[in-house]
């Protein structure tokens, strides 16, 4: 299977990000160019392709300005394996915790899931036919003296061979396809992986990898079967999904997953500032610097063993992000800094930005709260002056307290709508207008009392 990535121009990527994220044009452009270069490299012929390495990006900016949101939206835009990880969860090899090689193993899992989904869609017609046969077997059990024949599949399992047509069976099949049996309840047999649920052996070097290998081994040895009572309509979907997964060639999945990870993989390293070793601190900083040194081979280019085969990281794109309010990018070890040649600074958000964030994006907070209240029959209407008042309140709180960016809007909105949210179920069909006075009445007192707002806002 040939690796493929969505052919979006940088402008199209930025326009798509603009639907959900306000401002931060420089960061959007840098990410859009990097994603386009993934596609461009695929188009280069000959040995030159191997010489073109990805230009890794580091995004610097205060919390709550859109760094992580850019990563989330980027994951939905690209058809390539994408993984977002928080670097603070990792520890140096030899310490209890996750080792950095698990980043590549998780990326391989993501790539395999993408490939598996694509193959299952291709095999869906076959799977639906097999599911239909299984449903017919339940509705019209075959004679006991006629054992059922099975056809071998690519993964070593087998599927029921269609029985010779009988008049009764064909009539039942016709009714099944017309949906006349959809509401009838039947009992079907489902299969699920067995084995232990652990993926890590605490206190043991390489414990996570060994734990995952044990899980895979036990999962292959014992697959539990259980029976469920469902309607025919539900059974059609469940059995088709099960049959499709059995039809998939796992060797093909493994090969394509490794190829996609190596050629198109993108890893977003969030909270990278949390592993900076600062001169004024000791102790845990030893492990932090160790994590940086463990990350370095991955970013430079290494080979990591995964359950799908060895994955080379030479052409995986790494995008890192951090607030760096307690440290600087220069606190990272020089070798790691050098592997992130593109540095983008994100801007702090102003009250004007907050006004746009509240109303413009497709999933804006005002639209979310309006939808929530609509479920109770309450129609919310936010006046422009009220929106500006909430934006100013969030901006003032960020200035006088900790600056947590757009996340402050969640707190302000909850405070403004707390009383209404509590009483909405008793109001019935009613229109509520949120005015500037309504907002000031609920947040001004808290903003004036610095000690109180420190605990509430």
N, C-alpha and C positions, 0 to 999 in steps of 0.2 A: 504493500500500500504506500503510495507516494505521499510524503509529508506535505501538508497544505496549510496555508495561513490566509486569513481573510485579507483580500487585496484592498485595503483602505488607504487613501492618500493621507498625508499628515493633516491637511485641512479638514478632511472628513473626521479624523480622530478627534481633533480639537473641537469641532462642532458638536460631536457626540458627547464629549466631556462637558461642554458648556451647558448641556441640558441639565446637568446635575450639580456642577461645581461652579461657584461664582468666583471670577477673578483668576489669579495665579496663571496668567497667560504664558510666562516664561517656562514654568514647570510643564504645562500642557504641551508646549511646542517641543521641549526637549524629549519628552516621553514619546510624542507622536513621531518625531524624526527617528528615534531609536527603534520604534516598532516598524517603521517603513524600511529601515535598513535591514531588518530581518528578512523582509520579502526581497529586497534588492539583492542581498547576498545569495538567495536561492536562485536568482536569475543569472548569476555570474557563472560562466562555463570554465571548465578546466581547473588546473591546480591553484589558480588565483583565489578561488573560493575558500580554500583552506587557510590562506594567508590573511583573510579579512576577519579580524577579531571584533567582537562587540565593544562599543564604547560605553562602559558602565557609568551610571548616573548616581550622584548623591544629592538628595534634596534636603535643604536646611531651612527650618522655619519653626516658629512657636507652635505649641500644641493647638489643635482645633482649627487649623487654617486650610485643611484639605489634602494633606499628604497621603494619608491612608485611604481617603475616599477616591483619590486618583487611581490608586492601586486596585481598589475594589471594582471600579467601573472599567478599568483597563482589562481586568480578567474576563469581563463579560463581552468586551469588544473583540478580543483576539480568539482565533480558533486554535491557538498554540497552547501547550501545557503551561500553566501559570500557577505559581505557588507564593502565597504570602506567609511569612513567618516572623515571629517576634524574637529578635536575637537574644533578648534578655533571658529566654528560657533555656539557653544552651550553656553547657559548662565545658571546661577543658577536659580532654581525655584523661581518665583516671579518677574524675570526680563523679559523684552520683548525679545523674541528670542526662539530658539529651546531648548526644554528640553531633557535631555539625554535618557529618556524612548523612545523617537522617534527612537533611534537606533534599539531597539528591534522590534518596529512596522515596521520599514523599512526592517529589516531582515526577518520578517514574510511575508512581501509582496514579497520579493525575493524568499523565500521558496515556497509560493503559486504559483508564476509564473512558477517555475521549475516543480512543481507537475502538474499544469494545462497543461503545454506544453506536458508532458509525456502522460497524459490522452487523450489529443486531438489527439496525434499521434496514440494511440490505437484505438480511435473512428473514425479515418479518413475515413476508408472504408464506414461506415454507413453515415457519413456526406456527402461524395461524392455522394452517392445514393440519399440522400435527396436533395442535390443541383441540381442533374440531373433532379429530378422531378419538381423542381421549374423553371428550365430553360425551360423544356418541356411545363409547364403551360403557360409561356410567349410566346413561339413560336407557341403553339397550344392551345389557350384559351379554357377551357372546356365549354360545353353548360350551359347557365345561369340557366336552370331548374334543373341541377344536382349539388346541393351544395357539396362542397368539404369536405371530412371527415378528421379529424385530430387525431393524436395519442398523448396522454399525455407523457411528458418527466419527468425526475427525478427532474428538477429544477422548475417544475410547468408550464412550457411553453408547446407548442405542435408542432408537426411536421406533414407535410402533408402525409396522408396515400396514398400509390401508388394506382392510379386509375385502374379500369379494363382495360386490354390491348385492344387497338383498332389497326386495321391494319395500319392506318395513323400514329398513335402515335409511334408504334413500328418501322416503317420505319424511322421516324424522330429521334428516339432514336439511331438507327443504324448509321445514318449519323452523329449524334452528337458525338458518340463514335469514329467514324473514323476520326474526326477532320474536316469534310467537311463544318461545320457551324461555325468554329472558328472565321472567319473574319466578321460575321454578327453582326450588332449592335442591342442590345436589351435594354429595360429599366427595371431595377430591383429595388426592395425596400430594402434599407439598414436600419439598426437600430443602434442607438448610445445612450450612456447614457446621460441623461439630468442632470439638477441641476447646482448649482453654482460651480465655479472653485476654490474658496478659500480653503486653507487647514490650515489656521491659523487665529485666531482672535487677532490682535495686542493689547497689553496692558492688556491682560486677562490671569491670571494664567491658565495653562493647555489649553491655547488658541489653540494650534496646534491640540491637540487631539479632542477638541470639534468641531473645524472647519472640521476635517476629518470625524467625525461622522455625521455632518450636510450634508457634501458632499455625503456620502454614502446613507443617508436617502433620499435626493432629487433625487439622481441617481436611486434609486429603485422605487420612486414614478412616475417619468416621464422619459420614454425612447423615444427619438425623432426618427421619421421615415422620411426618405427622399429618393427620387428617383434619380438614376444615370443612364446615358446612357453609356454603356460599350460594348466591344465585347463579344461574347460568351466565348472565351478563358479566358478573364479577369473575367467574371461573374462566371465561374466554380470555380476559386480559391477563389474569395471573398465570394461566397455563401457557399462553403465547409468550409471555416474558420468560418463563422457565425454559420453554423449548428453544427460544432464540439464544439464550445463554449457553445451552448445551450444544447448539450447532456451531458456535463460534470456535474457530481454530485458535487455540491458546498460543501456539508457537508463532502464528502470524501476529497475534496481539503483542507478544513480547518483543518481536523484532521491530514492529512499527512504533511501539512505545519508546524503545531506546533511541530509534532514529529521530523521532520528534523531539524528545528531550534534548538530544545533542545538538540538533540543528535549529530548533525554534523555541526552546525552553526559556522562560522568564521567571526569575526569582526576585521577589520584593522583600528586602531585609528591613523590617520596621524596627524602630527604637534602637538604631545602631549606636546612638550616643550613650546608651546604658552600659556598653562594654568598653567605654573609654577608661583607661587607667590614669587617674589624676595624681599629680605629684603630692598633693596634700593628704592623700589617703593611702592606707596600706591594707593588708589582710585580703579581703575579697577581691581587691584589684589585681592580685596575682592571677586569679582565675580569669578575670576579665581580659587581661592581656593575652592569656593563654587561648581564649576563645578567638581573639583576633588572629593569632598565629595559626590556629586550626582552620579559620576561614580562608586565610591567604592562599593555600594550595587550591581550594575549590575555585576561587575567583581567578587565579592565574591559569589554572588548567590542570586537572587531575583526573584519575579514573576511580570511580566508586562502584563497588560491587552491589548490585540490587538483585531482587528475585527474578527480574526480567533479563539479567545479563549485565555486563560492565557498561557503565555510562561515563563517557568523557565529558568534562565540563568546559572544555576550551572555548566553545561557542555559545554557551548559555549566557544570556544577558542578566546582569545583576543590577537592580535598582535599590539603593539604600536610602533611608530617610530617618531623620532624628530632629528633635527640638534643639539640642545643644545649648540649653539655657544654663546648665551646670558645668558644661565643658565646651571645648572647641573641636572643630574637625582636625585641627593640628595635634590634638591629643591622641588621635588614632596612630598606630605605628606607621612610620613612613612608607613601608612597603605596601600596606593596605591602602593608604591614601593614593598612592601612585596607580592603583588599579581602578580608581574611580576618577577618570580624567574630566568628566563633565560635572560641574558643581552648579546647582541651581538654588537660589535663595527665594523662599516664599515670603510674601508680604504679610504683615499683621493686618487683621481685618478692622475696618472702621465702622462707624454707625451706618454710613451709606451702604456699605457692603452687607451689613446685617439686614437692612431693609430689603435688599435684593434677594438675600438668602431666604428670608421668610416667605417671599411670595413667588419668585421667578422659577426655580427649578421644578422639574416634572414631579418630584416627590417632596416638595417643600413642606415645612412644618405646618403652615397654615392649612394646606390642602389635607394633610394627614389628620389634623384635629377636626377639621370640618367633616371629613369622612367618618371619623369616630362618632361624632355627635349625631350625624345623620342616621346612624343605626338606632338611635333612641327617638328619632323623629324631630330632633332639634336642629334647626337651620342656623348655622353661625354665619354672621356677616361682619368682617373686619373692616372698619373705616381706615382710610389712609393715615389719618393722624394717629390712630391707635397703633398701627404698625410702626410708625416712626417713634412713638413713645416707647414701645417695647425694645426697639433697636437701640435707642438712646440709653435705656435702662441697662441693657446688656453691656453696652460699651462702657458706661460709668462703673458698673460692677467689675469689669475686667481691668479698668484703670486703678481702682481703689483696692481691689483684692488681687488674687492670682489671675493672670491672663490665661484663660482656658479657651479662647477663641469662640468659634460658633457654638461650641457645646454649652455656653452660657445661655443661649437662646432656649434650650430645652428647659432649663431651670426657671427662666423668666415666664415662659408660656405656662408651665405647670402651676406657677404661683398665680398667674392671672386667671387661669381657668379652673383652679382647684375647686372652688365653690360650685361652679356650674357642672363640673364633671361629677360631683357628688350627687347633685339634685336632678341631673338630666333625665334619669329614668322615671321621675315623677312629674315632669313638666308636660309631657305629651307633645303633640305637634305644635311647635312654637318657633318663631324667629327671634333670635337673640342678636342684638347689635353690640359689638365690642367697640366702645368709644375711647377717645383719649382719656376722658375723665375716669372711665372704668379701669383703665390700666394704672393711672396715677394713684388711684385709691388703694390699689393692692400692692404696689411695689415701692412707692416713694418712702413710706415709713421705714421699710427695711434698708433702703439705700442710705438713708440718713443715719441709721444706727449701725455704725461700722462693725461693732462686736457681734450684733445679732445677725447681720447679713453675712458675716464670715462663716457662720454655721448653717445658714439657710440658703443663701445665694452663692 
